Amino acid sequence: MPNLGPTELFIVLIIVVLLFGVGRVSRIGGELGSAVANFRKGLQEGAKGKTEEADQPESA
């Protein structure tokens, strides 16, 4: 994968803004941020649940 420098990223950003508009790009960014936050929260809760399950003795 080629490295993208600041110039290339700036050009891509301009193209995205031209295609979707500033309002839509802003909304997409907010939705993406909340999705990542929810994903991380789910990972932490899943890991927490596994450690709690491992701490409980097995009843047979």
N, CA, C and O atoms as a GROMACS GRO file, in nm:
protein
  240
    1MET      N    1   0.085  -0.118   0.000
    1MET     CA    2   0.000   0.000   0.000
    1MET      C    3   0.090   0.123   0.000
    1MET      O    4   0.180   0.135   0.082
    2PRO      N    5   0.064   0.213  -0.090
    2PRO     CA    6   0.149   0.334  -0.096
    2PRO      C    7   0.121   0.426   0.021
    2PRO      O    8   0.010   0.433   0.073
    3ASN      N    9   0.225   0.497   0.061
    3ASN     CA   10   0.211   0.595   0.168
    3ASN      C   11   0.143   0.720   0.115
    3ASN      O   12   0.176   0.768   0.007
    4LEU      N   13   0.047   0.771   0.190
    4LEU     CA   14  -0.022   0.893   0.151
    4LEU      C   15   0.036   1.009   0.232
    4LEU      O   16   0.038   1.005   0.356
    5GLY      N   17   0.082   1.109   0.163
    5GLY     CA   18   0.134   1.227   0.229
    5GLY      C   19   0.024   1.327   0.256
    5GLY      O   20  -0.091   1.304   0.220
    6PRO      N   21   0.059   1.438   0.319
    6PRO     CA   22  -0.042   1.539   0.351
    6PRO      C   23  -0.108   1.598   0.227
    6PRO      O   24  -0.226   1.632   0.230
    7THR      N   25  -0.034   1.611   0.120
    7THR     CA   26  -0.092   1.668  -0.003
    7THR      C   27  -0.199   1.576  -0.060
    7THR      O   28  -0.306   1.622  -0.100
    8GLU      N   29  -0.170   1.445  -0.065
    8GLU     CA   30  -0.267   1.351  -0.118
    8GLU      C   31  -0.392   1.345  -0.030
    8GLU      O   32  -0.504   1.340  -0.082
    9LEU      N   33  -0.374   1.346   0.102
    9LEU     CA   34  -0.488   1.344   0.193
    9LEU      C   35  -0.574   1.469   0.177
    9LEU      O   36  -0.697   1.462   0.183
   10PHE      N   37  -0.510   1.583   0.158
   10PHE     CA   38  -0.582   1.708   0.138
   10PHE      C   39  -0.665   1.702   0.009
   10PHE      O   40  -0.780   1.747   0.007
   11ILE      N   41  -0.608   1.648  -0.096
   11ILE     CA   42  -0.680   1.636  -0.223
   11ILE      C   43  -0.800   1.543  -0.208
   11ILE      O   44  -0.909   1.573  -0.258
   12VAL      N   45  -0.782   1.431  -0.139
   12VAL     CA   46  -0.892   1.338  -0.117
   12VAL      C   47  -1.002   1.405  -0.035
   12VAL      O   48  -1.121   1.388  -0.064
   13LEU      N   49  -0.964   1.480   0.067
   13LEU     CA   50  -1.062   1.551   0.150
   13LEU      C   51  -1.142   1.651   0.067
   13LEU      O   52  -1.263   1.660   0.083
   14ILE      N   53  -1.077   1.724  -0.020
   14ILE     CA   54  -1.146   1.820  -0.107
   14ILE      C   55  -1.245   1.749  -0.199
   14ILE      O   56  -1.357   1.795  -0.218
   15ILE      N   57  -1.204   1.636  -0.255
   15ILE     CA   58  -1.292   1.560  -0.345
   15ILE      C   59  -1.415   1.510  -0.268
   15ILE      O   60  -1.527   1.518  -0.319
   16VAL      N   61  -1.394   1.459  -0.146
   16VAL     CA   62  -1.506   1.409  -0.066
   16VAL      C   63  -1.602   1.522  -0.033
   16VAL      O   64  -1.724   1.505  -0.041
   17VAL      N   65  -1.549   1.638   0.005
   17VAL     CA   66  -1.635   1.753   0.037
   17VAL      C   67  -1.713   1.798  -0.087
   17VAL      O   68  -1.831   1.832  -0.077
   18LEU      N   69  -1.648   1.798  -0.201
   18LEU     CA   70  -1.718   1.837  -0.324
   18LEU      C   71  -1.828   1.738  -0.361
   18LEU      O   72  -1.934   1.778  -0.410
   19LEU      N   73  -1.804   1.610  -0.337
   19LEU     CA   74  -1.904   1.509  -0.372
   19LEU      C   75  -2.023   1.509  -0.277
   19LEU      O   76  -2.137   1.500  -0.322
   20PHE      N   77  -1.997   1.518  -0.148
   20PHE     CA   78  -2.104   1.501  -0.050
   20PHE      C   79  -2.151   1.630   0.014
   20PHE      O   80  -2.264   1.636   0.063
   21GLY      N   81  -2.071   1.734   0.014
   21GLY     CA   82  -2.108   1.859   0.080
   21GLY      C   83  -2.060   1.860   0.224
   21GLY      O   84  -2.039   1.755   0.285
   22VAL      N   85  -2.043   1.979   0.279
   22VAL     CA   86  -1.986   1.995   0.412
   22VAL      C   87  -2.077   1.936   0.520
   22VAL      O   88  -2.030   1.868   0.611
   23GLY      N   89  -2.206   1.960   0.510
   23GLY     CA   90  -2.300   1.910   0.611
   23GLY      C   91  -2.303   1.759   0.617
   23GLY      O   92  -2.302   1.701   0.726
   24ARG      N   93  -2.306   1.696   0.502
   24ARG     CA   94  -2.310   1.549   0.496
   24ARG      C   95  -2.180   1.490   0.549
   24ARG      O   96  -2.183   1.391   0.622
   25VAL      N   97  -2.066   1.548   0.514
   25VAL     CA   98  -1.937   1.498   0.562
   25VAL      C   99  -1.928   1.511   0.714
   25VAL      O  100  -1.877   1.422   0.781
   26SER      N  101  -1.979   1.621   0.767
   26SER     CA  102  -1.980   1.642   0.911
   26SER      C  103  -2.065   1.536   0.980
   26SER      O  104  -2.025   1.481   1.083
   27ARG      N  105  -2.181   1.509   0.925
   27ARG     CA  106  -2.271   1.409   0.984
   27ARG      C  107  -2.209   1.269   0.977
   27ARG      O  108  -2.218   1.192   1.072
   28ILE      N  109  -2.147   1.237   0.864
   28ILE     CA  110  -2.081   1.107   0.849
   28ILE      C  111  -1.968   1.094   0.952
   28ILE      O  112  -1.951   0.987   1.010
   29GLY      N  113  -1.892   1.200   0.974
   29GLY     CA  114  -1.784   1.197   1.072
   29GLY      C  115  -1.836   1.172   1.212
   29GLY      O  116  -1.778   1.094   1.287
   30GLY      N  117  -1.944   1.239   1.248
   30GLY     CA  118  -2.003   1.219   1.380
   30GLY      C  119  -2.055   1.077   1.398
   30GLY      O  120  -2.036   1.017   1.503
   31GLU      N  121  -2.121   1.025   1.295
   31GLU     CA  122  -2.174   0.888   1.302
   31GLU      C  123  -2.060   0.787   1.310
   31GLU      O  124  -2.070   0.688   1.382
   32LEU      N  125  -1.954   0.812   1.237
   32LEU     CA  126  -1.840   0.721   1.241
   32LEU      C  127  -1.774   0.723   1.379
   32LEU      O  128  -1.735   0.619   1.431
   33GLY      N  129  -1.763   0.841   1.438
   33GLY     CA  130  -1.705   0.853   1.572
   33GLY      C  131  -1.788   0.780   1.676
   33GLY      O  132  -1.732   0.711   1.762
   34SER      N  133  -1.920   0.794   1.671
   34SER     CA  134  -2.005   0.725   1.768
   34SER      C  135  -2.002   0.574   1.745
   34SER      O  136  -2.010   0.497   1.841
   35ALA      N  137  -1.991   0.530   1.620
   35ALA     CA  138  -1.982   0.387   1.591
   35ALA      C  139  -1.854   0.328   1.648
   35ALA      O  140  -1.856   0.218   1.705
   36VAL      N  141  -1.743   0.398   1.634
   36VAL     CA  142  -1.617   0.350   1.689
   36VAL      C  143  -1.623   0.346   1.841
   36VAL      O  144  -1.574   0.251   1.902
   37ALA      N  145  -1.684   0.447   1.903
   37ALA     CA  146  -1.698   0.450   2.049
   37ALA      C  147  -1.783   0.333   2.097
   37ALA      O  148  -1.749   0.268   2.196
   38ASN      N  149  -1.894   0.305   2.029
   38ASN     CA  150  -1.978   0.192   2.066
   38ASN      C  151  -1.907   0.058   2.047
   38ASN      O  152  -1.924  -0.034   2.126
   39PHE      N  153  -1.827   0.048   1.943
   39PHE     CA  154  -1.751  -0.074   1.916
   39PHE      C  155  -1.650  -0.098   2.028
   39PHE      O  156  -1.637  -0.210   2.077
   40ARG      N  157  -1.578   0.007   2.068
   40ARG     CA  158  -1.481  -0.007   2.177
   40ARG      C  159  -1.550  -0.043   2.307
   40ARG      O  160  -1.499  -0.125   2.384
   41LYS      N  161  -1.665   0.018   2.333
   41LYS     CA  162  -1.741  -0.012   2.454
   41LYS      C  163  -1.784  -0.159   2.455
   41LYS      O  164  -1.776  -0.225   2.558
   42GLY      N  165  -1.828  -0.207   2.342
   42GLY     CA  166  -1.867  -0.347   2.330
   42GLY      C  167  -1.750  -0.441   2.352
   42GLY      O  168  -1.765  -0.545   2.416
   43LEU      N  169  -1.633  -0.406   2.299
   43LEU     CA  170  -1.515  -0.488   2.321
   43LEU      C  171  -1.478  -0.494   2.469
   43LEU      O  172  -1.444  -0.600   2.521
   44GLN      N  173  -1.484  -0.379   2.536
   44GLN     CA  174  -1.451  -0.375   2.678
   44GLN      C  175  -1.551  -0.455   2.759
   44GLN      O  176  -1.511  -0.528   2.851
   45GLU      N  177  -1.680  -0.444   2.728
   45GLU     CA  178  -1.781  -0.520   2.801
   45GLU      C  179  -1.766  -0.670   2.774
   45GLU      O  180  -1.787  -0.751   2.865
   46GLY      N  181  -1.730  -0.707   2.653
   46GLY     CA  182  -1.709  -0.848   2.621
   46GLY      C  183  -1.590  -0.906   2.696
   46GLY      O  184  -1.596  -1.017   2.747
   47ALA      N  185  -1.483  -0.829   2.703
   47ALA     CA  186  -1.366  -0.874   2.776
   47ALA      C  187  -1.396  -0.882   2.926
   47ALA      O  188  -1.349  -0.972   2.995
   48LYS      N  189  -1.473  -0.787   2.975
   48LYS     CA  190  -1.511  -0.785   3.117
   48LYS      C  191  -1.596  -0.907   3.150
   48LYS      O  192  -1.576  -0.969   3.254
   49GLY      N  193  -1.688  -0.941   3.063
   49GLY     CA  194  -1.774  -1.058   3.083
   49GLY      C  195  -1.695  -1.187   3.085
   49GLY      O  196  -1.725  -1.277   3.164
   50LYS      N  197  -1.596  -1.199   2.999
   50LYS     CA  198  -1.514  -1.320   2.995
   50LYS      C  199  -1.432  -1.335   3.122
   50LYS      O  200  -1.418  -1.447   3.172
   51THR      N  201  -1.378  -1.225   3.176
   51THR     CA  202  -1.300  -1.236   3.299
   51THR      C  203  -1.391  -1.269   3.416
   51THR      O  204  -1.350  -1.342   3.507
   52GLU      N  205  -1.514  -1.218   3.416
   52GLU     CA  206  -1.608  -1.251   3.524
   52GLU      C  207  -1.649  -1.398   3.516
   52GLU      O  208  -1.666  -1.463   3.619
   53GLU      N  209  -1.666  -1.451   3.394
   53GLU     CA  210  -1.700  -1.591   3.378
   53GLU      C  211  -1.585  -1.680   3.424
   53GLU      O  212  -1.608  -1.785   3.483
   54ALA      N  213  -1.462  -1.638   3.398
   54ALA     CA  214  -1.346  -1.716   3.438
   54ALA      C  215  -1.329  -1.716   3.590
   54ALA      O  216  -1.276  -1.813   3.645
   55ASP      N  217  -1.371  -1.610   3.658
   55ASP     CA  218  -1.357  -1.601   3.803
   55ASP      C  219  -1.460  -1.686   3.876
   55ASP      O  220  -1.436  -1.725   3.990
   56GLN      N  221  -1.573  -1.715   3.813
   56GLN     CA  222  -1.678  -1.791   3.881
   56GLN      C  223  -1.643  -1.941   3.879
   56GLN      O  224  -1.598  -1.994   3.777
   57PRO      N  225  -1.664  -2.009   3.992
   57PRO     CA  226  -1.637  -2.154   3.994
   57PRO      C  227  -1.743  -2.228   3.912
   57PRO      O  228  -1.858  -2.186   3.903
   58GLU      N  229  -1.701  -2.339   3.854
   58GLU     CA  230  -1.794  -2.418   3.774
   58GLU      C  231  -1.880  -2.502   3.866
   58GLU      O  232  -1.832  -2.562   3.962
   59SER      N  233  -2.008  -2.506   3.835
   59SER     CA  234  -2.099  -2.591   3.914
   59SER      C  235  -2.139  -2.709   3.828
   59SER      O  236  -2.202  -2.694   3.723
   60ALA      N  237  -2.102  -2.828   3.874
   60ALA     CA  238  -2.130  -2.949   3.795
   60ALA      C  239  -2.216  -3.046   3.870
   60ALA      O  240  -2.249  -3.153   3.817
   0.00000   0.00000   0.00000
